[in-house]
């Protein structure tokens, strides 16, 4: 039997097992009361390894490396070819073709449906799709979205908004504030502040991500939707530290235009905006509120600027953003443990797609070692790595999971990539991004 036919047969067997497993899960009742989905935007395996080298000098030390479920994940949009391990490791350029964007990737993660680029929780024909957050909301659970980039940007937007084009950020912001069922929202996108955390002169608002009228209604408390509004780091830190906050709607808008730290002046690390909340602070503030709901909650947390740095081929700031995301994961796990709800919570850490096509310095299509790996230069030192693209690819990304329902991922495995297994010291087993939705739904629904 040919390798391709063997992979097909293996995939069919796994698919049948997956259906049986998910069906059984539904029959047994809900397994998880809460879900925390943490997305590191734009990070493939080599970005993940580079972050580990830089932070620890070795791999295996990140807060999610000890999770029992450790798999790879495919990310292609609806019109992309099915992931082919052999082609992916024989044609250096192949994974750049028809690469997904964050809107389509987030939609797949939240709805289980492949869609076209730029679509926010809508199918390729622009019909609205039901997200996992909407399912949780219908069950009486609280829901939230947190991001280090604007709240109306693709990944946080698709949690509860629906739009045919991610560029319609004004429409998306209005939907999130006035028509969504979200309980908490934290993110960037403030029209009155620049990317250095400085207040803009009067009359010079920049409403790329949040219309000034929406901001003013939030600030004045006139939305009619019950939002408590926070726009300072001190206020968010106070909520993150509050022992037993009230369960209420909270909208936290960080005082910056586009990202907490990435778009500040300069290109290298250091010199952070001093008046800015961290992703960790915003996540803990959101978690504090949501965990008051006895019915449980769904929370999405995104480290969004890892992707932005990779687009710019800025390794130093990519690693700065990745470290911020990793600290957030560790803090969330501690808070879940301290709150006595870790055992009730399905936690998933995944990337929506790879960005930058990061490989080692000797890689490339003209090289004798095209898939040369980044070189570890020790803790605190930038790894030797090279960008081969300023855009996205459909390369494999890491997926980690723990908690009730996480075992369902094993039945969703679509195939094995032996080349990835050898290169990155992983099992090589991979699922698809639509499987993330399937597992989350199976974990919380009857």
N, C-alpha and C positions, 0 to 999 in steps of 0.2 A: 504494500500500500504506500502511495506517495506521501511525502511530508504534509502537503496541503490537505489531502483527504483524511489523514490521521488527525490533523488539527480540527477539521470540520466535524469528524465523528466525535472527537473529545468534547468539542463545544456543544454538540447536540445532547450528549449525555449530561453535561453540566447544566444545560438549560432545563432539561426535564427535572433534574434534582432540585434546581432552584425553584421551579414552580411548586413542587411537592413541599419544599421547606417553607416557602412563604404561605402556602395554603394551610399548612399545619400550624404556622405561627398565628394566623388569623383565627383558627379554630380554638387555639389555646387561650386567646385573649391577649390584651396588651402586655408587652414585656417591659416597656420603658415609660416612666411618667414624664420624663424630660428629655429633650434633645439639645445638645450644643454642637453646632456645626462650625468649625473653624477653617477658614479658607485663606491660604497664602497665595495671593493672586500672582500668576505668571512664573511659578517656580517648578522646574523639572528636577530630575534626580541630581544633575550636576550642580545646580544652584543649592539644593539641599545639602550636598556633600561639602560645597564651598563654605556654607554657613557653619557647618559642624567643624570644619578645619579651623576657621577663623575664631570661633567661640571657644572651642575646647582643644584644638590640636589633633582631634581624632573624631571618628564617627561613633554613633551609638550612645551619645550622651544627652541628646535632646529630650525634653520632657515627654515626648510621645514615642520615643524609641522603645520603651518598655511595654507599649500597648500590645495586647495579645494578637490583634489582627494587623498584619503588615503586608500590604499588597501593592501592586502597581495599578494604575488606572488609565484607560484610554479616554480621549477627550474630543474626538472629531464631531463636527456639526452634522446636520442631517444630510448634506450633499457630499460629504467626505467619504472616501473609500474606507471599508472596514480595515482596522489596523492589521498590518501584515508584518510580523516580526522579521521575516527574511528580507523583504524589500527595505524595511526601515534601517537595517544594518548593512545593506549592500549599496544603497543609493543615498549619498550624504544629503542631497537636496530634497528627497522625496517627501519628508514630513512638513516641508514648508507649503506644499500645495493644498489649497482649500483649508487652510488652518482656521480653527474656530476663533471667535472673539469672546470677550467676557460675558456679553449679553446672552449669546447662544449657550455658552458653557454653563452659566448660572441657571438658565432656564432648564437645561437638562438635569442639573443637580437637584433643583427644587421641584420639578414636575415629572421627571422621568420621560420627557418627550424631547426628541431632537428637533431643533428648529434652525432657522436661517440666522446669519449674523445680523446684529443690531436689534433683534427681536427681544423684547422684555416680557417674559411669561406669556407669549403668544406663539401659536404654531406658524408654520410657513405661510399659511393663508390668512394670518392676522386674527385668528380666533383666540380668545382668551383661554388660558390653561389654568387649572387649579394647582396652586403651590402647596408644599408641605406646611407652610405657615398658615395658609387658609384652612387646611384640614385641621390643624391643631386648634385654630381659633374656633372653628365650628364645634369642636369637642369641648369648648369651654376653657381652653388653655390660654395663657398669656403668651404673647409673641414679641420678638424684638430683633432689631438689626443694628449692628455696630460696625463702623468702618473708619479707617485712617484716611480715607478719601471722601469726596462728597456723598452725602446720604442719597442723592438722586443719581449717582453713578451706577453703572450697569449691575454690578454684583449685589450691592445692598438694595437697589431699586427693585430687582426681580423677586425679592422676597415676598412682596405684596402688591406691587404695581403691575400694570399691564399696558404695553405700548408697542406699536409696530416699529419704533425707532428710538434707540437709546439716546439719540441726540436731542430728543424732545424733553430736556431736563426740566423745563418750566412746567409742562403738563405732568410729568412724573412727580415733581415736588408737590404740586397741588393735590394729586391723587393720594400721595402718602399722608399728607397733613389732613385732608378733608374727607377722604373716602376709604382709607385703609383701615384694617382692624388691628394694626400694630399697637402694642402697649408701650414699648420704648423704642426710641430712635436716637442714636448717637453718631455723629459724623461731622465732616468738614462741609464747606460750601457756603460759608457766611458771606453775604453780599457787602457787609460794611467793613471787612478787614482784608488786608493783603496777605501774601504768603509768608511774610515775616512777622505776622501777628500784630501789625500796626493798623490802627483804625484809619480808614480812608477819610479824606476831607469831605465835609458836608456836600451832598449833591453828587458825589462820585461813586455811588454804589456800583458794584460789579455783580450782576445777577446771572452769571453763567450757569449756576447750579441751583440757586434758590431765588425766585422772584422777590424783589424788595417788598412787595405787598404781602407776600406770604410770611416773610421775616417779621414785618411790622405787626401782623396779626398775632403771630406767636409771642412776640415781645409784649404786646399790649394785652394778651389774654383774650382776644376777641375772635378766635377761630370758631368758637361754639362747640369744640370737640374735646374740651376738658384737658388740654395739654398743660402740664407744668413745664415752664420753659427755663432752661439753663444755658448760659453762654459764656461762663467763665470757668477756668481751670479749678479755682477754689471751690466753686459750687459743685462741680462734678466730683472732686476729691472728697468733699464732705459727704456726698451721697454714697460714694464707694466705701466710706468708712462707717456709715451709719449702721448700728447694730440690727435694728428691726424697722426698716423704713415702711411707710405706707404703700400698699399696692395701688398705684395710680398711673395714669398716662404721663410719661416724661419725654420731652424732646430736648436733647442736648446738642447744641450747634457750636462746634469749636470755633474760636475766633481766628479763622484763616479761610482763604478762598478755596484752595484745592486740596491741600494735604497737610497733615499735622506738622510734618518736618521736611519732607522731601524737596519741596519747591522753594525752600528758603534760599537766601543768597549763597553763592559758592557751589562747589561741586563735591568737595570731600566731606568726611565725617567731622563731627564736633561743631561747636557754635550753635547749639540747638535753640529754637525759639523758647524763651523762658516762660512765657505766659500760656503755654499750650498744654492741654491735658494729654496724657499718653493713651495709647490704645488699651493698655492694661487698666488705667483708671476708668475709662469709659466702659470697658467690658465689665469690670467689677461693679460699677454703678448700675448698669443694666441688670446684671445678675442679681444684685441685692433686691431690686424691685421685683423682678420676675419670680424669684424663689419664694415670695410671699404668697403666691397663688397655690392653694391646696390641690387644684386640679392639674398642676404641672405647667410646663412652658416649652416653647421652642425659641432658641436664640442662635442667630447667625453672627459670627464675628469675622471680619475680613481685614487682613493685612494687605491693603490695596496698592501701596506704593512700591512693593517689591517689583511688580509688573512695570510700573512707570520707570524705575531705575534700569530695568533690563531693556526696555525700549530705547533708553538713552545710552545703553552700553556703559553704565556707570557702576562698576563692580563694588567700589567702596561704599557708596550709599545704598546699593542693593543689600549688602551685608548688614549695614546699619538697620535697615528696615526689617530684614529677616530676623535679626536679633530681637528687635522690638516685638515682633510677632511671637517669637519663641518665649520671651518673658511673659507675654500675655497668656499663652497656653499654660505655662507653669502656674501662674497666679490663679487662673480659672480652676485648674485641678485642685489647688490648695483650698480655694473657697468652697468648691463643691464638697470636699472632704470635711472641712470645718463645719459646714452647714448640715452635715449628715445626710446629704442627698446624692452623693457620688454613686452609690449602689443603685439608685433609681434612674440614673442618667446615662443615655447613650451619647458618647463623645466621639466625634469624627473629625480628623484633621486631614485635609486634602488640598490640592491645588486645582484650580479650574482649568489650567492649561500651562504649557511651557512657553517661555518667552526669551528670545535672545540667542537661542541655539548655542548654549554655553558648552564648550569642550576645552580640552587642554591646549597648550601653546603650539603643539606639533600636529594638531588635527587639521581637518579640511579636505575638501574633495580632491585636491591635487597632491595630498600627502600619502606616503606609504603607510601611515597609521592614521587613517581618516577619523577614527573615533578614539583618538588619544584622550585620556582623562585629565581633568585638572590636577595640579600637583600641590600637595599639602606642604606649606612652608612654615607650619607651626602656629600655635595659638597667638592671636593678635596680629598676625601677618597676612596680607592679602595672598590668597592662593594664586598660583600661576594658572591663569585661565584666559580664554579668548572668546569673544562674541563673534558669531558667524552670521547673525541676523539682527535686524532692529525690530523684528516683528515676532508674531506667534508661530509656533509649530504644533503639530499633532503628536509630539513625542509623549512617551509615558511620563506620568507624574506619580509621586508617592501618595499612598493612602494609608492612614493609621486609624484604628478604631478600638474602643473599649466600652464595656458596660453592656446592659441588657439589650439584646438584639444584634450586637456586633458580630455574633457568630453566623448570622445569616449571610454575611459577605462571602464566606467560604463556598456556599452553594451557588453563588453568582459568578464564579470564575469562568471567564470566556476562553482562556487559553494560557499557554506558557511561552514566554520569550526566553529562550536559552541564552541568547546573547546578552540580554539585560541582566540575567541571573549571574553570568560570569563577570560582566563589567562592574556591577554595583553590589555584588555579594548579597543578592536577594533571592527569593524563591523563583522569581520570574513569572509567577502567576499574576494575571491581570483581570480586573473587572472593567466595566464601562461606567462613565459618569452617570448614566441613567440609573444604574444599579444603586447609587447612593439614595436616590428618592425611594426606590423600591424597598430598600432595607429600612429606611426611616419610617415609611408608612407602615410596614409590617410590624415594626417595633412598638408603635403607639396605638394602632387601631385594632378593634376586635375582628 
